Amino acid sequence: MDDYFIITRIRNEQQKLTYIELCTEEEALEWWKANRHRYQEWSEVKEALRGYYGDYYQADKAYNDIVALKQTGSV
Protein backbone atom coordinates (compact mmCIF):
# COMPACT_ATOMS: atom_id res chain seq x y z
CA MET A 1 0.00 0.00 0.00
CA ASP A 2 2.93 2.33 0.57
CA ASP A 3 3.78 1.98 -3.12
CA TYR A 4 0.17 2.75 -4.05
CA PHE A 5 0.22 5.90 -1.93
CA ILE A 6 3.45 7.02 -3.58
CA ILE A 7 2.21 6.35 -7.11
CA THR A 8 -1.11 8.09 -6.55
CA ARG A 9 0.55 10.87 -4.53
CA ILE A 10 -1.82 10.38 -1.63
CA ARG A 11 -0.36 12.21 1.33
CA ASN A 12 -3.43 12.95 3.44
CA GLU A 13 -3.74 10.51 6.34
CA GLN A 14 -7.54 10.46 6.18
CA GLN A 15 -7.42 9.50 2.50
CA LYS A 16 -4.91 6.75 3.23
CA LEU A 17 -7.20 5.30 5.88
CA THR A 18 -10.11 5.42 3.44
CA TYR A 19 -8.14 3.52 0.80
CA ILE A 20 -7.28 0.70 3.20
CA GLU A 21 -10.77 -0.68 2.80
CA LEU A 22 -10.43 -0.61 -0.98
CA CYS A 23 -7.03 -2.30 -0.98
CA THR A 24 -7.64 -5.15 1.44
CA GLU A 25 -9.74 -8.28 1.24
CA GLU A 26 -10.87 -11.31 3.21
CA GLU A 27 -9.34 -11.62 6.69
CA ALA A 28 -7.36 -8.37 6.45
CA LEU A 29 -10.51 -6.46 5.47
CA GLU A 30 -12.42 -7.97 8.40
CA TRP A 31 -9.56 -7.01 10.72
CA TRP A 32 -9.65 -3.45 9.40
CA LYS A 33 -13.42 -3.12 9.80
CA ALA A 34 -13.18 -4.31 13.41
CA ASN A 35 -10.23 -2.06 14.29
CA ARG A 36 -10.40 1.08 12.15
CA HIS A 37 -11.78 3.19 14.99
CA ARG A 38 -8.44 2.78 16.80
CA TYR A 39 -6.22 4.44 14.19
CA GLN A 40 -5.65 7.97 12.97
CA GLU A 41 -2.55 7.42 10.80
CA TRP A 42 -1.42 4.91 8.20
CA SER A 43 1.87 4.28 10.03
CA GLU A 44 -0.10 3.08 13.09
CA VAL A 45 -2.19 0.75 10.92
CA LYS A 46 0.90 -0.65 9.20
CA GLU A 47 2.57 -1.38 12.53
CA ALA A 48 -0.59 -3.03 13.89
CA LEU A 49 -0.95 -5.19 10.77
CA ARG A 50 2.65 -6.34 11.08
CA GLY A 51 2.04 -7.16 14.73
CA TYR A 52 -1.12 -9.09 13.93
CA TYR A 53 0.05 -10.94 10.81
CA GLY A 54 3.81 -10.85 11.28
CA ASP A 55 6.37 -9.42 8.92
CA TYR A 56 6.07 -10.97 5.46
CA TYR A 57 9.82 -10.99 4.93
CA GLN A 58 10.73 -12.40 8.35
CA ALA A 59 10.13 -16.03 7.28
CA ASP A 60 12.30 -15.54 4.19
CA LYS A 61 15.07 -14.05 6.30
CA ALA A 62 14.93 -16.95 8.77
CA TYR A 63 15.02 -19.47 5.91
CA ASN A 64 17.96 -17.71 4.26
CA ASP A 65 19.82 -17.58 7.58
CA ILE A 66 19.38 -21.34 8.00
CA VAL A 67 20.42 -22.11 4.43
CA ALA A 68 23.51 -19.94 4.85
CA LEU A 69 24.75 -21.97 7.82
CA LYS A 70 27.99 -23.84 7.11
CA GLN A 71 29.62 -26.53 9.18
CA THR A 72 33.10 -25.38 10.10
CA GLY A 73 34.34 -28.28 12.19
CA SER A 74 33.98 -32.03 12.46
CA VAL A 75 31.12 -33.79 14.16
Biopython code that builds the backbone (N, CA, C, O; Angstrom):
import numpy as np
from Bio.PDB.StructureBuilder import StructureBuilder

atoms = [
    (1, "MET", "N", (0.815, -1.183, 0.000)),
    (1, "MET", "CA", (0.000, 0.000, 0.000)),
    (1, "MET", "C", (0.865, 1.256, 0.000)),
    (1, "MET", "O", (0.472, 2.285, -0.550)),
    (2, "ASP", "N", (2.036, 1.172, 0.614)),
    (2, "ASP", "CA", (2.932, 2.329, 0.569)),
    (2, "ASP", "C", (3.241, 2.715, -0.873)),
    (2, "ASP", "O", (3.240, 3.896, -1.221)),
    (3, "ASP", "N", (3.504, 1.716, -1.705)),
    (3, "ASP", "CA", (3.779, 1.984, -3.121)),
    (3, "ASP", "C", (2.577, 2.641, -3.793)),
    (3, "ASP", "O", (2.739, 3.573, -4.581)),
    (4, "TYR", "N", (1.384, 2.164, -3.489)),
    (4, "TYR", "CA", (0.169, 2.747, -4.052)),
    (4, "TYR", "C", (0.050, 4.216, -3.650)),
    (4, "TYR", "O", (-0.277, 5.063, -4.482)),
    (5, "PHE", "N", (0.310, 4.517, -2.393)),
    (5, "PHE", "CA", (0.215, 5.900, -1.929)),
    (5, "PHE", "C", (1.249, 6.786, -2.613)),
    (5, "PHE", "O", (0.978, 7.955, -2.887)),
    (6, "ILE", "N", (2.417, 6.245, -2.887)),
    (6, "ILE", "CA", (3.448, 7.021, -3.585)),
    (6, "ILE", "C", (3.037, 7.275, -5.027)),
    (6, "ILE", "O", (3.118, 8.403, -5.512)),
    (7, "ILE", "N", (2.595, 6.222, -5.711)),
    (7, "ILE", "CA", (2.214, 6.350, -7.115)),
    (7, "ILE", "C", (1.049, 7.320, -7.301)),
    (7, "ILE", "O", (1.045, 8.126, -8.232)),
    (8, "THR", "N", (0.077, 7.237, -6.421)),
    (8, "THR", "CA", (-1.109, 8.088, -6.551)),
    (8, "THR", "C", (-0.941, 9.433, -5.853)),
    (8, "THR", "O", (-1.842, 10.273, -5.878)),
    (9, "ARG", "N", (0.215, 9.629, -5.233)),
    (9, "ARG", "CA", (0.545, 10.873, -4.531)),
    (9, "ARG", "C", (-0.460, 11.208, -3.426)),
    (9, "ARG", "O", (-0.801, 12.369, -3.202)),
    (10, "ILE", "N", (-0.916, 10.177, -2.754)),
    (10, "ILE", "CA", (-1.822, 10.380, -1.628)),
    (10, "ILE", "C", (-0.978, 10.659, -0.400)),
    (10, "ILE", "O", (-0.185, 9.815, 0.016)),
    (11, "ARG", "N", (-1.139, 11.812, 0.170)),
    (11, "ARG", "CA", (-0.360, 12.207, 1.334)),
    (11, "ARG", "C", (-1.250, 12.413, 2.564)),
    (11, "ARG", "O", (-0.771, 12.311, 3.693)),
    (12, "ASN", "N", (-2.493, 12.693, 2.364)),
    (12, "ASN", "CA", (-3.434, 12.951, 3.436)),
    (12, "ASN", "C", (-3.735, 11.664, 4.209)),
    (12, "ASN", "O", (-4.133, 10.659, 3.622)),
    (13, "GLU", "N", (-3.543, 11.704, 5.516)),
    (13, "GLU", "CA", (-3.739, 10.512, 6.342)),
    (13, "GLU", "C", (-5.176, 9.997, 6.271)),
    (13, "GLU", "O", (-5.393, 8.785, 6.244)),
    (14, "GLN", "N", (-6.146, 10.885, 6.242)),
    (14, "GLN", "CA", (-7.537, 10.455, 6.183)),
    (14, "GLN", "C", (-7.831, 9.719, 4.875)),
    (14, "GLN", "O", (-8.574, 8.737, 4.862)),
    (15, "GLN", "N", (-7.248, 10.196, 3.783)),
    (15, "GLN", "CA", (-7.416, 9.502, 2.498)),
    (15, "GLN", "C", (-6.761, 8.125, 2.534)),
    (15, "GLN", "O", (-7.322, 7.156, 2.023)),
    (16, "LYS", "N", (-5.593, 8.037, 3.129)),
    (16, "LYS", "CA", (-4.908, 6.748, 3.228)),
    (16, "LYS", "C", (-5.772, 5.753, 3.986)),
    (16, "LYS", "O", (-5.905, 4.601, 3.571)),
    (17, "LEU", "N", (-6.358, 6.188, 5.092)),
    (17, "LEU", "CA", (-7.203, 5.299, 5.875)),
    (17, "LEU", "C", (-8.439, 4.878, 5.097)),
    (17, "LEU", "O", (-8.916, 3.755, 5.259)),
    (18, "THR", "N", (-8.957, 5.749, 4.268)),
    (18, "THR", "CA", (-10.111, 5.416, 3.438)),
    (18, "THR", "C", (-9.743, 4.360, 2.408)),
    (18, "THR", "O", (-10.533, 3.452, 2.147)),
    (19, "TYR", "N", (-8.576, 4.462, 1.827)),
    (19, "TYR", "CA", (-8.142, 3.522, 0.799)),
    (19, "TYR", "C", (-7.819, 2.128, 1.345)),
    (19, "TYR", "O", (-7.796, 1.161, 0.584)),
    (20, "ILE", "N", (-7.575, 2.015, 2.632)),
    (20, "ILE", "CA", (-7.278, 0.700, 3.204)),
    (20, "ILE", "C", (-8.407, -0.273, 2.903)),
    (20, "ILE", "O", (-8.163, -1.426, 2.548)),
    (21, "GLU", "N", (-9.629, 0.188, 3.044)),
    (21, "GLU", "CA", (-10.772, -0.684, 2.801)),
    (21, "GLU", "C", (-10.857, -1.117, 1.339)),
    (21, "GLU", "O", (-11.329, -2.214, 1.043)),
    (22, "LEU", "N", (-10.409, -0.274, 0.442)),
    (22, "LEU", "CA", (-10.435, -0.614, -0.980)),
    (22, "LEU", "C", (-9.298, -1.553, -1.373)),
    (22, "LEU", "O", (-9.404, -2.275, -2.364)),
    (23, "CYS", "N", (-8.223, -1.546, -0.611)),
    (23, "CYS", "CA", (-7.026, -2.296, -0.983)),
    (23, "CYS", "C", (-6.852, -3.607, -0.220)),
    (23, "CYS", "O", (-5.892, -4.339, -0.463)),
    (24, "THR", "N", (-7.755, -3.908, 0.686)),
    (24, "THR", "CA", (-7.637, -5.150, 1.444)),
    (24, "THR", "C", (-8.809, -6.061, 1.127)),
    (24, "THR", "O", (-9.820, -5.626, 0.575)),
    (25, "GLU", "N", (-8.664, -7.321, 1.482)),
    (25, "GLU", "CA", (-9.743, -8.279, 1.241)),
    (25, "GLU", "C", (-9.689, -9.389, 2.286)),
    (25, "GLU", "O", (-8.706, -9.529, 3.014)),
    (26, "GLU", "N", (-10.733, -10.153, 2.343)),
    (26, "GLU", "CA", (-10.871, -11.312, 3.210)),
    (26, "GLU", "C", (-10.528, -10.995, 4.661)),
    (26, "GLU", "O", (-11.077, -10.051, 5.230)),
    (27, "GLU", "N", (-9.630, -11.769, 5.269)),
    (27, "GLU", "CA", (-9.342, -11.622, 6.694)),
    (27, "GLU", "C", (-8.787, -10.241, 7.036)),
    (27, "GLU", "O", (-9.136, -9.676, 8.073)),
    (28, "ALA", "N", (-7.934, -9.695, 6.183)),
    (28, "ALA", "CA", (-7.363, -8.369, 6.446)),
    (28, "ALA", "C", (-8.450, -7.297, 6.433)),
    (28, "ALA", "O", (-8.417, -6.367, 7.239)),
    (29, "LEU", "N", (-9.399, -7.423, 5.534)),
    (29, "LEU", "CA", (-10.510, -6.464, 5.474)),
    (29, "LEU", "C", (-11.371, -6.574, 6.728)),
    (29, "LEU", "O", (-11.781, -5.557, 7.286)),
    (30, "GLU", "N", (-11.643, -7.778, 7.168)),
    (30, "GLU", "CA", (-12.421, -7.967, 8.399)),
    (30, "GLU", "C", (-11.683, -7.391, 9.596)),
    (30, "GLU", "O", (-12.294, -6.775, 10.470)),
    (31, "TRP", "N", (-10.370, -7.588, 9.641)),
    (31, "TRP", "CA", (-9.563, -7.011, 10.719)),
    (31, "TRP", "C", (-9.686, -5.493, 10.700)),
    (31, "TRP", "O", (-9.872, -4.868, 11.744)),
    (32, "TRP", "N", (-9.583, -4.906, 9.519)),
    (32, "TRP", "CA", (-9.653, -3.454, 9.402)),
    (32, "TRP", "C", (-11.014, -2.930, 9.847)),
    (32, "TRP", "O", (-11.084, -1.942, 10.576)),
    (33, "LYS", "N", (-12.083, -3.571, 9.423)),
    (33, "LYS", "CA", (-13.424, -3.123, 9.803)),
    (33, "LYS", "C", (-13.619, -3.168, 11.320)),
    (33, "LYS", "O", (-14.285, -2.303, 11.890)),
    (34, "ALA", "N", (-13.043, -4.168, 11.961)),
    (34, "ALA", "CA", (-13.182, -4.313, 13.408)),
    (34, "ALA", "C", (-12.291, -3.347, 14.194)),
    (34, "ALA", "O", (-12.564, -3.056, 15.358)),
    (35, "ASN", "N", (-11.228, -2.854, 13.557)),
    (35, "ASN", "CA", (-10.227, -2.062, 14.292)),
    (35, "ASN", "C", (-10.035, -0.632, 13.800)),
    (35, "ASN", "O", (-9.268, 0.116, 14.406)),
    (36, "ARG", "N", (-10.694, -0.234, 12.742)),
    (36, "ARG", "CA", (-10.400, 1.083, 12.146)),
    (36, "ARG", "C", (-10.629, 2.248, 13.088)),
    (36, "ARG", "O", (-9.995, 3.292, 12.938)),
    (37, "HIS", "N", (-11.512, 2.096, 14.046)),
    (37, "HIS", "CA", (-11.781, 3.187, 14.986)),
    (37, "HIS", "C", (-10.578, 3.502, 15.884)),
    (37, "HIS", "O", (-10.548, 4.550, 16.528)),
    (38, "ARG", "N", (-9.603, 2.616, 15.931)),
    (38, "ARG", "CA", (-8.438, 2.782, 16.798)),
    (38, "ARG", "C", (-7.321, 3.634, 16.183)),
    (38, "ARG", "O", (-6.416, 4.071, 16.893)),
    (39, "TYR", "N", (-7.379, 3.868, 14.882)),
    (39, "TYR", "CA", (-6.219, 4.441, 14.194)),
    (39, "TYR", "C", (-6.529, 5.768, 13.525)),
    (39, "TYR", "O", (-7.607, 5.978, 12.970)),
    (40, "GLN", "N", (-5.543, 6.657, 13.598)),
    (40, "GLN", "CA", (-5.651, 7.973, 12.973)),
    (40, "GLN", "C", (-4.623, 8.172, 11.856)),
    (40, "GLN", "O", (-4.733, 9.110, 11.067)),
    (41, "GLU", "N", (-3.615, 7.279, 11.793)),
    (41, "GLU", "CA", (-2.552, 7.420, 10.796)),
    (41, "GLU", "C", (-2.205, 6.068, 10.183)),
    (41, "GLU", "O", (-2.309, 5.028, 10.832)),
    (42, "TRP", "N", (-1.792, 6.106, 8.922)),
    (42, "TRP", "CA", (-1.425, 4.905, 8.198)),
    (42, "TRP", "C", (-0.256, 4.179, 8.880)),
    (42, "TRP", "O", (-0.245, 2.950, 8.935)),
    (43, "SER", "N", (0.713, 4.921, 9.393)),
    (43, "SER", "CA", (1.867, 4.278, 10.033)),
    (43, "SER", "C", (1.439, 3.424, 11.227)),
    (43, "SER", "O", (2.029, 2.373, 11.478)),
    (44, "GLU", "N", (0.422, 3.866, 11.961)),
    (44, "GLU", "CA", (-0.103, 3.082, 13.085)),
    (44, "GLU", "C", (-0.762, 1.794, 12.585)),
    (44, "GLU", "O", (-0.597, 0.728, 13.178)),
    (45, "VAL", "N", (-1.505, 1.910, 11.493)),
    (45, "VAL", "CA", (-2.188, 0.746, 10.916)),
    (45, "VAL", "C", (-1.159, -0.264, 10.427)),
    (45, "VAL", "O", (-1.288, -1.464, 10.674)),
    (46, "LYS", "N", (-0.143, 0.226, 9.736)),
    (46, "LYS", "CA", (0.897, -0.651, 9.198)),
    (46, "LYS", "C", (1.598, -1.413, 10.315)),
    (46, "LYS", "O", (1.845, -2.612, 10.190)),
    (47, "GLU", "N", (1.915, -0.730, 11.393)),
    (47, "GLU", "CA", (2.571, -1.378, 12.529)),
    (47, "GLU", "C", (1.640, -2.415, 13.169)),
    (47, "GLU", "O", (2.086, -3.501, 13.540)),
    (48, "ALA", "N", (0.370, -2.090, 13.297)),
    (48, "ALA", "CA", (-0.594, -3.028, 13.887)),
    (48, "ALA", "C", (-0.775, -4.256, 13.003)),
    (48, "ALA", "O", (-0.874, -5.373, 13.509)),
    (49, "LEU", "N", (-0.821, -4.061, 11.691)),
    (49, "LEU", "CA", (-0.949, -5.189, 10.770)),
    (49, "LEU", "C", (0.255, -6.110, 10.855)),
    (49, "LEU", "O", (0.111, -7.333, 10.839)),
    (50, "ARG", "N", (1.432, -5.528, 10.945)),
    (50, "ARG", "CA", (2.649, -6.340, 11.082)),
    (50, "ARG", "C", (2.637, -7.110, 12.402)),
    (50, "ARG", "O", (3.076, -8.259, 12.461)),
    (51, "GLY", "N", (2.136, -6.477, 13.452)),
    (51, "GLY", "CA", (2.040, -7.159, 14.732)),
    (51, "GLY", "C", (1.037, -8.299, 14.699)),
    (51, "GLY", "O", (1.258, -9.348, 15.303)),
    (52, "TYR", "N", (-0.062, -8.088, 13.995)),
    (52, "TYR", "CA", (-1.124, -9.092, 13.931)),
    (52, "TYR", "C", (-0.771, -10.255, 13.003)),
    (52, "TYR", "O", (-0.974, -11.421, 13.342)),
    (53, "TYR", "N", (-0.238, -9.914, 11.827)),
    (53, "TYR", "CA", (0.050, -10.938, 10.811)),
    (53, "TYR", "C", (1.510, -11.347, 10.752)),
    (53, "TYR", "O", (1.844, -12.361, 10.140)),
    (54, "GLY", "N", (2.376, -10.580, 11.373)),
    (54, "GLY", "CA", (3.807, -10.851, 11.281)),
    (54, "GLY", "C", (4.385, -10.153, 10.062)),
    (54, "GLY", "O", (3.656, -9.717, 9.170)),
    (55, "ASP", "N", (5.682, -10.058, 10.041)),
    (55, "ASP", "CA", (6.368, -9.416, 8.924)),
    (55, "ASP", "C", (6.524, -10.429, 7.798)),
    (55, "ASP", "O", (7.075, -11.509, 8.004)),
    (56, "TYR", "N", (6.045, -10.087, 6.623)),
    (56, "TYR", "CA", (6.068, -10.969, 5.459)),
    (56, "TYR", "C", (7.468, -11.479, 5.160)),
    (56, "TYR", "O", (7.640, -12.643, 4.799)),
    (57, "TYR", "N", (8.462, -10.629, 5.305)),
    (57, "TYR", "CA", (9.821, -10.991, 4.933)),
    (57, "TYR", "C", (10.575, -11.722, 6.036)),
    (57, "TYR", "O", (11.660, -12.248, 5.788)),
    (58, "GLN", "N", (10.031, -11.769, 7.235)),
    (58, "GLN", "CA", (10.732, -12.403, 8.349)),
    (58, "GLN", "C", (10.963, -13.888, 8.099)),
    (58, "GLN", "O", (12.045, -14.400, 8.388)),
    (59, "ALA", "N", (9.957, -14.590, 7.561)),
    (59, "ALA", "CA", (10.126, -16.026, 7.283)),
    (59, "ALA", "C", (11.215, -16.251, 6.239)),
    (59, "ALA", "O", (12.017, -17.174, 6.376)),
    (60, "ASP", "N", (11.253, -15.426, 5.208)),
    (60, "ASP", "CA", (12.296, -15.538, 4.194)),
    (60, "ASP", "C", (13.679, -15.320, 4.804)),
    (60, "ASP", "O", (14.627, -16.037, 4.483)),
    (61, "LYS", "N", (13.786, -14.334, 5.678)),
    (61, "LYS", "CA", (15.070, -14.049, 6.303)),
    (61, "LYS", "C", (15.512, -15.234, 7.153)),
    (61, "LYS", "O", (16.675, -15.635, 7.103)),
    (62, "ALA", "N", (14.588, -15.799, 7.934)),
    (62, "ALA", "CA", (14.930, -16.951, 8.774)),
    (62, "ALA", "C", (15.372, -18.125, 7.908)),
    (62, "ALA", "O", (16.355, -18.794, 8.226)),
    (63, "TYR", "N", (14.659, -18.378, 6.823)),
    (63, "TYR", "CA", (15.022, -19.468, 5.908)),
    (63, "TYR", "C", (16.410, -19.229, 5.324)),
    (63, "TYR", "O", (17.243, -20.135, 5.307)),
    (64, "ASN", "N", (16.655, -18.022, 4.850)),
    (64, "ASN", "CA", (17.956, -17.708, 4.260)),
    (64, "ASN", "C", (19.083, -17.822, 5.278)),
    (64, "ASN", "O", (20.186, -18.252, 4.939)),
    (65, "ASP", "N", (18.810, -17.436, 6.533)),
    (65, "ASP", "CA", (19.824, -17.578, 7.579)),
    (65, "ASP", "C", (20.165, -19.049, 7.802)),
    (65, "ASP", "O", (21.333, -19.398, 7.972)),
    (66, "ILE", "N", (19.145, -19.912, 7.803)),
    (66, "ILE", "CA", (19.385, -21.345, 8.000)),
    (66, "ILE", "C", (20.149, -21.933, 6.821)),
    (66, "ILE", "O", (21.089, -22.704, 7.017)),
    (67, "VAL", "N", (19.765, -21.586, 5.623)),
    (67, "VAL", "CA", (20.424, -22.106, 4.427)),
    (67, "VAL", "C", (21.880, -21.659, 4.379)),
    (67, "VAL", "O", (22.740, -22.382, 3.877)),
    (68, "ALA", "N", (22.152, -20.475, 4.898)),
    (68, "ALA", "CA", (23.508, -19.937, 4.849)),
    (68, "ALA", "C", (24.438, -20.558, 5.891)),
    (68, "ALA", "O", (25.648, -20.334, 5.842)),
    (69, "LEU", "N", (23.901, -21.326, 6.823)),
    (69, "LEU", "CA", (24.752, -21.967, 7.824)),
    (69, "LEU", "C", (25.719, -22.949, 7.176)),
    (69, "LEU", "O", (25.341, -23.704, 6.280)),
    (70, "LYS", "N", (26.950, -22.935, 7.626)),
    (70, "LYS", "CA", (27.990, -23.836, 7.106)),
    (70, "LYS", "C", (28.669, -24.522, 8.278)),
    (70, "LYS", "O", (28.982, -23.887, 9.285)),
    (71, "GLN", "N", (28.891, -25.798, 8.145)),
    (71, "GLN", "CA", (29.617, -26.530, 9.175)),
    (71, "GLN", "C", (31.094, -26.188, 9.044)),
    (71, "GLN", "O", (31.669, -26.276, 7.959)),
    (72, "THR", "N", (31.697, -25.801, 10.149)),
    (72, "THR", "CA", (33.101, -25.384, 10.098)),
    (72, "THR", "C", (34.028, -26.375, 10.769)),
    (72, "THR", "O", (35.244, -26.283, 10.603)),
    (73, "GLY", "N", (33.496, -27.310, 11.514)),
    (73, "GLY", "CA", (34.338, -28.278, 12.192)),
    (73, "GLY", "C", (33.832, -29.691, 11.947)),
    (73, "GLY", "O", (32.907, -29.900, 11.163)),
    (74, "SER", "N", (34.432, -30.643, 12.608)),
    (74, "SER", "CA", (33.983, -32.029, 12.456)),
    (74, "SER", "C", (32.938, -32.364, 13.509)),
    (74, "SER", "O", (32.841, -31.707, 14.545)),
    (75, "VAL", "N", (32.177, -33.376, 13.229)),
    (75, "VAL", "CA", (31.122, -33.786, 14.155)),
    (75, "VAL", "C", (31.641, -34.846, 15.082)),
    (75, "VAL", "O", (30.906, -35.328, 15.943)),
]
sb = StructureBuilder()
sb.init_structure("model")
sb.init_model(0)
sb.init_chain("A")
sb.init_seg("    ")
for serial, (resi, resn, name, xyz) in enumerate(atoms, 1):
    if name == "N":
        sb.init_residue(resn, " ", resi, " ")
    sb.init_atom(name, np.array(xyz, "f"), 0.0, 1.0, " ", f" {name:<3s}", serial, name[0])
structure = sb.get_structure()
